[in-house]
Amino acid sequence: MKFNPFCMCCAVGKQEQNIRSFQDMDKKVEYMKKVMDRMANIAEEDCAPSVSVELKKMFRDFWEQPVEDYTSVKKEYNRLMLDMEASLEETIRNSEDPLETALLYARIGNYIDFAALSNVNSDTVLSLLKEDNKEPLNAQEYLHFRKDLSAASRLVYLTDNCGEIVLDKLVIILLKELCPELDITVIVRGFPVINDATMEDAQDIGLAELTTVIGNGSEVGGTWLPHISSEAREALESADLIIAKGQGNYETLHDCGLNIYYLFLCKCKWFQYQFNAKPLQGMFINERRI
């Protein structure tokens, strides 16, 4: 998805919020000039997640501030979801369509996003999970998905956040049972970025024991094709079917033309506007039919 005016204004606004409490007004003006200079030089391949990484580095270097460490947060939410894993799996297996139910739970898990939301908390996660997934997947897209799944030999699953990855694991378990011959590769972030899931998370929650898991070689909060590893890109381009979790994957992959089913919650005003959606409304859409 190309960098758009709404995202540009949002990025500038976030940087101003980050420095609002600082006292040196001249230095703040100097910093905001650097931010706006970057906005004035957006390249064709730039997207919101890639520019976000640049701005984080700019902030760190200019203000000599350490990068925020989400290690404890990631472990907290992975543990929260692992503690619920058995009961959620039981609910999923007892549902009318276990795969659809698993996808719904995985979509709800997309709430655990400290980059897009400022007030993520465990009580809200538990509340959303207990609503029994009242908002179904798009029925027509789910029919397309099941048809594509029945014909696929290679599937790639792009994860997003910690905690959420435990719910992705439940989807992978069902996919392997339904399609035992299906070659499934899970791709996580190549390096730590906010609370996104990395190889360490995949190993900690037992996902790496179930199927092939690789890092994408990038620290961008998504799957930015110009800068991911050749291994990850080859996996994507050879896949018959791709499931991509989260707004970041949509922002980095939209318009690529691959057979991607995006699964996410609308967590910012631009996504709500673009899809005429209410806050935290769930989406299940296909790259080729958007």
C-alpha positions as CSV (number, residue, x, y, z in Angstrom):
1,M,0.0,0.0,0.0
2,K,1.5,3.3,-1.1
3,F,2.3,5.9,1.6
4,N,-0.7,8.2,1.6
5,P,-1.4,11.7,2.9
6,F,-3.4,10.4,5.9
7,C,-0.4,8.2,7.0
8,M,2.0,11.0,6.4
9,C,0.0,13.3,8.7
10,C,-0.3,10.5,11.3
11,A,3.4,9.9,11.3
12,V,4.2,13.6,11.8
13,G,1.6,13.8,14.5
14,K,3.0,10.9,16.4
15,Q,6.5,12.4,16.3
16,E,5.2,15.6,17.8
17,Q,3.4,13.7,20.5
18,N,6.7,11.9,21.3
19,I,8.5,15.2,22.0
20,R,5.7,17.3,23.4
21,S,7.0,17.0,27.0
22,F,10.5,18.0,26.1
23,Q,11.6,21.5,27.1
24,D,14.1,22.6,24.4
25,M,11.8,24.3,21.9
26,D,14.5,25.1,19.4
27,K,15.7,21.5,19.4
28,K,12.1,20.3,19.0
29,V,11.7,22.6,15.9
30,E,14.9,21.3,14.5
31,Y,13.7,17.7,15.0
32,M,10.3,18.3,13.4
33,K,12.0,19.9,10.4
34,K,14.0,16.6,10.0
35,V,10.7,14.6,10.2
36,M,8.9,16.8,7.7
37,D,12.0,16.7,5.4
38,R,11.6,12.9,5.4
39,M,7.9,13.2,4.6
40,A,8.8,15.5,1.7
41,N,11.1,12.8,0.2
42,I,8.8,9.7,0.2
43,A,9.9,7.2,-2.4
44,E,7.8,5.0,-4.6
45,E,8.6,1.9,-2.6
46,D,8.1,3.5,0.8
47,C,5.2,2.4,3.0
48,A,4.0,3.4,6.5
49,P,5.8,0.5,8.3
50,S,9.1,1.1,6.6
51,V,9.1,4.8,7.3
52,S,8.1,4.1,10.9
53,V,11.3,2.2,11.3
54,E,13.3,5.1,10.0
55,L,11.6,7.6,12.3
56,K,12.2,5.4,15.3
57,K,15.9,5.4,14.5
58,M,15.9,9.1,13.8
59,F,14.2,9.8,17.2
60,R,16.7,7.5,19.0
61,D,19.8,9.1,17.4
62,F,18.6,12.7,17.6
63,W,17.4,12.6,21.2
64,E,19.9,9.9,22.4
65,Q,17.0,7.9,23.7
66,P,17.2,4.1,24.1
67,V,14.8,1.9,22.0
68,E,11.9,0.8,24.0
69,D,12.2,-2.9,25.1
70,Y,9.1,-5.0,24.7
71,T,10.7,-8.3,25.8
72,S,8.7,-8.5,29.0
73,V,5.5,-7.5,27.3
74,K,5.9,-10.2,24.7
75,K,6.5,-12.9,27.3
76,E,3.5,-11.7,29.3
77,Y,1.1,-11.9,26.3
78,N,2.6,-15.2,25.0
79,R,2.0,-16.7,28.5
80,L,-1.5,-15.2,28.7
81,M,-2.5,-16.9,25.5
82,L,-0.6,-20.2,26.3
83,D,-2.6,-20.4,29.6
84,M,-5.8,-20.2,27.5
85,E,-4.6,-22.4,24.6
86,A,-6.2,-25.7,25.8
87,S,-9.6,-24.2,26.5
88,L,-9.6,-22.2,23.3
89,E,-8.7,-25.3,21.3
90,E,-11.5,-27.2,22.9
91,T,-14.0,-24.5,22.0
92,I,-12.7,-24.4,18.5
93,R,-12.9,-28.2,18.0
94,N,-16.5,-28.3,19.4
95,S,-17.7,-25.6,17.0
96,E,-19.6,-26.1,13.8
97,D,-16.6,-25.2,11.6
98,P,-13.4,-25.5,13.6
99,L,-11.2,-23.9,10.9
100,E,-13.4,-20.8,10.6
101,T,-13.6,-20.5,14.4
102,A,-9.8,-20.8,14.7
103,L,-9.4,-18.0,12.1
104,L,-11.8,-15.9,14.0
105,Y,-9.9,-16.3,17.3
106,A,-6.6,-15.6,15.4
107,R,-8.2,-12.4,14.0
108,I,-9.3,-11.3,17.5
109,G,-5.7,-11.8,18.7
110,N,-4.6,-9.1,16.3
111,Y,-5.8,-6.7,19.0
112,I,-2.4,-7.3,20.8
113,D,-0.7,-4.5,18.9
114,F,1.4,-1.9,20.8
115,A,2.3,-0.1,17.6
116,A,-1.3,0.7,16.4
117,L,-3.0,0.9,19.8
118,S,-2.0,3.0,22.8
119,N,-4.1,1.2,25.5
120,V,-3.6,-2.5,24.9
121,N,-4.5,-4.5,28.1
122,S,-5.1,-8.1,29.0
123,D,-8.6,-7.4,30.3
124,T,-9.7,-6.3,26.8
125,V,-8.0,-9.3,25.2
126,L,-10.0,-11.7,27.4
127,S,-13.2,-9.7,26.9
128,L,-12.8,-9.9,23.1
129,L,-12.1,-13.7,23.2
130,K,-15.2,-14.3,25.4
131,E,-17.5,-12.6,23.0
132,D,-17.6,-15.9,21.1
133,N,-16.5,-14.4,17.8
134,K,-19.9,-12.9,17.1
135,E,-18.6,-11.1,14.0
136,P,-18.2,-13.9,11.3
137,L,-15.7,-14.0,8.5
138,N,-16.9,-12.7,5.1
139,A,-18.9,-15.7,3.9
140,Q,-18.0,-15.3,0.2
141,E,-14.3,-14.9,0.9
142,Y,-14.3,-17.9,3.2
143,L,-15.8,-20.0,0.4
144,H,-13.0,-18.8,-1.9
145,F,-10.5,-19.6,0.8
146,R,-11.7,-23.2,1.3
147,K,-11.6,-23.7,-2.4
148,D,-8.1,-22.4,-2.7
149,L,-7.1,-24.4,0.3
150,S,-8.3,-27.7,-1.2
151,A,-6.2,-27.1,-4.3
152,A,-3.1,-25.7,-2.7
153,S,0.2,-27.6,-2.2
154,R,2.1,-24.7,-0.6
155,L,0.8,-22.3,2.1
156,V,2.6,-19.4,3.8
157,Y,1.3,-18.0,7.0
158,L,2.6,-14.5,7.9
159,T,2.3,-13.8,11.6
160,D,2.1,-10.4,13.3
161,N,2.2,-9.9,17.1
162,C,3.2,-11.8,20.2
163,G,0.4,-13.5,22.1
164,E,-1.6,-13.5,18.8
165,I,0.9,-16.0,17.5
166,V,-0.5,-18.6,19.9
167,L,-3.9,-18.3,18.2
168,D,-2.1,-18.6,14.8
169,K,-0.6,-21.8,16.1
170,L,-4.2,-23.2,16.6
171,V,-5.0,-22.4,13.0
172,I,-1.8,-24.2,11.9
173,I,-2.7,-27.3,13.9
174,L,-6.1,-27.5,12.1
175,L,-4.6,-26.8,8.7
176,K,-2.2,-29.7,9.1
177,E,-5.0,-32.0,10.2
178,L,-7.3,-31.0,7.4
179,C,-4.6,-30.9,4.7
180,P,-1.8,-33.4,5.8
181,E,0.0,-33.1,2.4
182,L,0.0,-29.3,2.5
183,D,3.5,-27.7,2.8
184,I,3.1,-25.0,5.4
185,T,5.8,-22.3,6.1
186,V,5.3,-19.7,8.8
187,I,7.2,-16.4,8.5
188,V,7.9,-14.2,11.5
189,R,9.8,-10.9,11.7
190,G,13.5,-11.1,11.2
191,F,14.4,-8.8,14.0
192,P,12.6,-7.4,17.1
193,V,10.2,-4.6,16.2
194,I,7.7,-3.3,18.9
195,N,5.9,-6.5,20.1
196,D,5.9,-8.3,16.8
197,A,6.5,-12.1,16.9
198,T,10.0,-13.3,16.1
199,M,11.7,-16.7,15.9
200,E,12.2,-16.6,19.6
201,D,8.4,-16.3,20.1
202,A,7.7,-19.1,17.7
203,Q,10.0,-21.3,19.6
204,D,8.7,-20.3,23.0
205,I,5.1,-21.1,22.2
206,G,5.9,-24.4,20.4
207,L,5.0,-23.3,16.9
208,A,8.5,-24.1,15.5
209,E,7.9,-27.7,16.6
210,L,4.8,-28.0,14.4
211,T,6.0,-26.7,11.0
212,T,8.7,-24.8,9.2
213,V,9.2,-21.3,10.6
214,I,11.6,-18.7,9.1
215,G,12.4,-15.1,9.8
216,N,11.8,-12.6,7.0
217,G,15.2,-10.9,7.5
218,S,13.7,-7.5,8.1
219,E,12.9,-5.2,11.1
220,V,10.0,-3.6,9.4
221,G,6.6,-4.2,11.0
222,G,5.2,-6.1,8.0
223,T,6.4,-8.0,5.0
224,W,8.1,-5.3,2.9
225,L,9.0,-7.2,-0.3
226,P,11.9,-4.9,-1.4
227,H,13.8,-5.6,1.9
228,I,12.9,-9.1,3.0
229,S,15.3,-12.0,2.7
230,S,15.5,-14.0,-0.6
231,E,14.4,-17.1,1.4
232,A,11.2,-15.4,2.6
233,R,10.5,-13.9,-0.8
234,E,10.9,-17.2,-2.6
235,A,8.6,-18.8,-0.1
236,L,5.9,-16.2,-0.8
237,E,6.3,-16.2,-4.5
238,S,6.1,-20.0,-4.7
239,A,3.1,-20.3,-2.4
240,D,-0.4,-21.1,-3.8
241,L,-2.0,-19.5,-0.8
242,I,-0.9,-16.9,1.8
243,I,-2.6,-15.9,5.1
244,A,-1.3,-12.5,6.2
245,K,-2.1,-11.3,9.7
246,G,-2.3,-7.7,10.7
247,Q,-2.5,-4.2,9.3
248,G,1.3,-4.0,8.8
249,N,1.2,-7.0,6.4
250,Y,-1.6,-5.4,4.5
251,E,0.3,-2.0,4.3
252,T,3.4,-3.7,3.0
253,L,1.9,-6.2,0.6
254,H,-1.2,-4.7,-0.9
255,D,-0.9,-4.4,-4.7
256,C,1.6,-7.2,-4.9
257,G,-0.9,-9.5,-6.7
258,L,-0.1,-12.7,-4.7
259,N,-3.0,-14.9,-3.6
260,I,-3.2,-13.4,-0.1
261,Y,-6.0,-13.6,2.4
262,Y,-5.6,-10.7,4.9
263,L,-6.9,-11.2,8.4
264,F,-6.8,-8.3,10.7
265,L,-8.7,-5.8,13.0
266,C,-9.2,-2.2,11.8
267,K,-7.2,-0.4,14.5
268,C,-6.5,3.1,12.9
269,K,-8.7,5.8,11.4
270,W,-7.3,5.2,7.9
271,F,-8.3,1.5,7.8
272,Q,-11.7,2.4,9.3
273,Y,-12.2,5.0,6.5
274,Q,-10.8,2.7,3.7
275,F,-13.0,-0.2,4.6
276,N,-16.0,1.8,6.0
277,A,-15.4,-0.1,9.3
278,K,-15.9,0.6,12.9
279,P,-13.0,0.5,15.4
280,L,-11.6,-3.0,15.9
281,Q,-13.9,-4.4,13.2
282,G,-12.5,-7.6,11.8
283,M,-11.6,-8.0,8.1
284,F,-11.0,-11.1,5.9
285,I,-10.2,-10.0,2.4
286,N,-8.3,-11.3,-0.6
287,E,-5.6,-9.3,-2.4
288,R,-7.0,-10.1,-5.8
289,R,-10.6,-9.1,-5.1
290,I,-10.2,-6.0,-3.0
